[in-house]
Amino acid sequence: MKNIPPRPTDAELEILAVLWSIGPATVRQVYDVISRRRTAQYSTILKFMQIMAEKGLAIRNQDQRAHVYAPAKPREWTQQQLAGHLLERAFSGSAKALLVGTLSARRASKEELAAMQKLLDEYRKEQR
């Protein structure tokens, strides 16, 4: 389990979401995106990003005057890590309970349901 970064906090996840959407970025670029959505302080974003680099959640490129940050792991990897943690903590490892809870919390679109059905069909084929 070495080189596996810890689960990101909500604030860290918000920063990672920005980095996943715009690609490697400076603190200023991340701050600009976040501050359009909510009140934020540049110094707070800076500190979070420095901590994220220390924790292994982000990679900091120090070659330029303004450091450029990138996510250490892809979005899908992080989502799987978070889903696995939620599955164990809140649903006692039951994928069925997680799916029922998810569908009960928010109405899924026809497209989402079709994609889920396709994934389930592919999973069933792999189980044979």
Secondary structure as UniProt FT lines:
FT   TURN            2..3
FT   HELIX           10..22
FT   HELIX           27..37
FT   HELIX           42..55
FT   STRAND          58..61
FT   STRAND          68..71
FT   HELIX           75..91
FT   TURN            92..93
FT   HELIX           95..105
FT   HELIX           110..127
//
